[in-house]
Amino acid sequence: MPVFRLDKRLVFPSVELAEDGLLAVGGDLTPQRLLLGYSQGIFPWYGPKLPILWHSPDPRMVMTTRDLVINRSLRKAIRRRPYRLTIDTAFTEVLAACAETPRPGQDGTWLVPDMLAAYGRLHELGFAHSFEAWQGDRLVGGLYGVSLGACFFGESMFAHAPDASKIAFAASVAQLDAWGITLIDCQVHTEHLERLGAYEIPRREFLARLARALDEPTRRGRWAFDLDLEAWAAAV
């Protein structure tokens, strides 16, 4: 099957034409193209010295906010409240930490400078968001993603202290649920996400769920917790 080359036209081929998840090459990382891609279940993922590569995996790793698994050790960690949790206070720093954190089986990072700039623009426009965990004034964990309708497209996370990313993720799921953003796209399988409750479904099913989620309004702009984090931590 072919891999399609994109030009300046703001259009993607059908995801059904993706070969092993890879759909297209080229194009650009403008906010308009990124948002169009996400709305069709397509996201950019490539590395240094490569052209922009667009993917739509089959199967797709997803979860809903009600699928979150908090095991006993994580529950105990959350209840200790070791970190201060925030949203959208250190977006650039979270991206940089995600880019710099070594990943098993990965040589280098897919968060190349053009990608960092592109997600920074989405953040400025109110579509991309970061969840942060702090130890004093030190950023020790977090994650970021893109929000459209009732779907949050998770992109990457990092931890520089025990359970920091897991606690930030659990809090993010609780807050998203409170806002009615109930579908979380995890893109591709990892054991870490599976332990947190994510699972694989056929791409066609994901696209159907995504279409329903996109019928809901987008919570655009800078986010902040309105969840009672103390009560949430005590109740997990």
N, C-alpha and C positions, 0 to 999 in steps of 0.2 A: 504494500500500500504506500502511496506517496506521502511525503511531508511537504506541506504547502509553504510557499514563500509569500510573506505579506509585503504589501507596498504601502503607499500613503493612504489608501482607502481605509476607512474605519469599518472593517468587516473581518469576520473570522469564518473559516469553513466549518461545516457541521462537525461536532465532536465525534460523531459516529465514524468519522474517517481517520480518527487518531490511531496510530500504530504503536502498540505498547505504551500508550499514554501520550506519546509525542505527536502533536498535531501540526504545528507550524513553526516557521523560523522567520526572524526579521521583524519588520514593523518598528514600533517605537514604544516608549514607556510613558506616554502622556496620560494624564488622569482619565481622559475620555476613553482611551483604549483599554487601560487597566480596568476601569469600572465596567466597560462592555464585556471584557473577558470574564471577570468574576461573575457577572450576571448570567453568563452562559456556561459556567462551570469550568472556566479556562484560567490558568494562572501562569506567570512567567517563572522559569527556574533554569538557571544556567550558571556557568562558572567563568572565571577569568579567561580572557582571550577567545571567548566563544561568542557567536551572535546570540541575540535574544531567542530563547527557545520557549515555546508555549505548550503547556501540557493539560490534558484532561484524562486522568487515570481511570481505569476500569479493572478491578473494583475501586470504590472510593471509600476512604476512611472517614467516618462521621460519628457524631453522637448528638443526643439532645441533652438539654440541661438536666433532665430527670435521669439520665443514664450515668451520671457521675458516680464513680466508686471511690469512697474515702475509707481506706483500710484502718485498722486499729492504730497503727503507729502514726499515720498521718493525722488521724483524729486527735490523738494525744498532742501532737505537735501544734495543731491549730488552736487547741484550747489553751496552750501555754502562751499564745500570742507573742512569738519571739520577734516578729517583724511589724513595722508600720506599713500599711498597704495604701497605695494611691493609684489614681488613674490619670493618664495624660499629663503628668508633671515632668517626665524625663524621656520623652519619646525618642529623641535623637540618641540619648545614652543607652536606652534599651536596644535599639537597632545596632549600635556599635558593639555592645556586649554580645548580642546574638551572632554578629559577624565574626567576632574574635574568639568565641568559645569553641574549642576543638570538639569534633563529633566523631564517634566511632565509625570507621570505614570511610570517612570523608577526608580528602586531601585539599585543604583550602576551604573557601567559603563560596556559597552562591550569592551572598549579599555583597556583590561588587559595588563600586562607587555609584554607578548609574542607578542601581536598584535602591541604594540608600537614599539617593536624591529623589527618586520617583515616589517612594513611600513617604518621604518627608513632605512632598507636595500633597499627597492624599491626606496626610495628617493636617496640614494647614487648611485644607478644604473641608475638614470635619468628617472624613470617611475612614481614616486609619487611627487606631487607638492603641495605647500601651497600658499595661497593668504592671505596677512596680511593687517590689518588696524592699524595705529599707532596714538597715541596722544602724541606728543613729543617723548620721548623714551619708552613709555609704549605701549605694545601690547594690544589693546582693542577689537580686533575682527579678525575673519579670518575663513578660511575653507581649507580643503585639499581633495585630491582625486588622482586617478590613471588615466594616459593618455595612450591610445593605439589607433593608427590610428587616425581617426577623431572622436573618442569618449572620453569624459571625464567622469569617474565614480566618482561622488561626494560621499564622505564618511561622513563627519561631518562638522559642523560649530559651532562657539560660538561668543558671544558678551558680552563685559563688559562695553559697552558705547552705548548710543542710536544710533540705525540704523547701528552700526559698521559692523555687519556681512552682513546686506542687501547691504550696499554700496560696501563692498568687493566682494560680490557675483555678483552684477550688473557689476562691473568693470571686474571681471573674465569672465563673459559671453561676454562682448564686446571684450576683448582680445582674447578669444578662437575663436570667430567669425572671427576676423581679421586673425587668423592663419588657418582658415578652419576647426577647430575642432568644429563641429556644433551639434553633438548629445551629450546630457548630461543625464546620467543615475542617477536618483534620488532614485532608488531602491524601496522604499515603501512609501505609502501615508502619508503625513503630511499636516495639514492645512497651515502651514507656506510656504511650497513649492508650494502648490496649489495657494496661493495668489501671488506668484512670477511667475506663468505661467505654472507650471508643471501639468501633467495630467496622468491618467492611460490608458494603452493600453494592449491588450492581450500579454502574454509572447511570443507567436509565432511571432507576429508583431515586438516586440522589437528585437528578435533574427535576424529577417530579416534585420532590420535597422542596427543592430550591425555588421552583416556580411558585409554589404556594407561599413560601416565606417572602418572596419578593412582592407579593400582593399587599404586604404590610408596609406602613411608612418607615422610612429610614430615620433613626435617631442620630441626626447629624449635628456636628459641633463638638466642642470640648466636653468630655465626660468627667464626672466626679462621682464617688460613691455616695449614694443616698441610702444604701443598705446599712442597717445597724450592725457594724462589724463585731462589736462586743457580744451582742445577742446571738449573731450567727455563729461565732466561735463557740459559744457556750452550748449551742443547740446541735452542733454537728454530731 
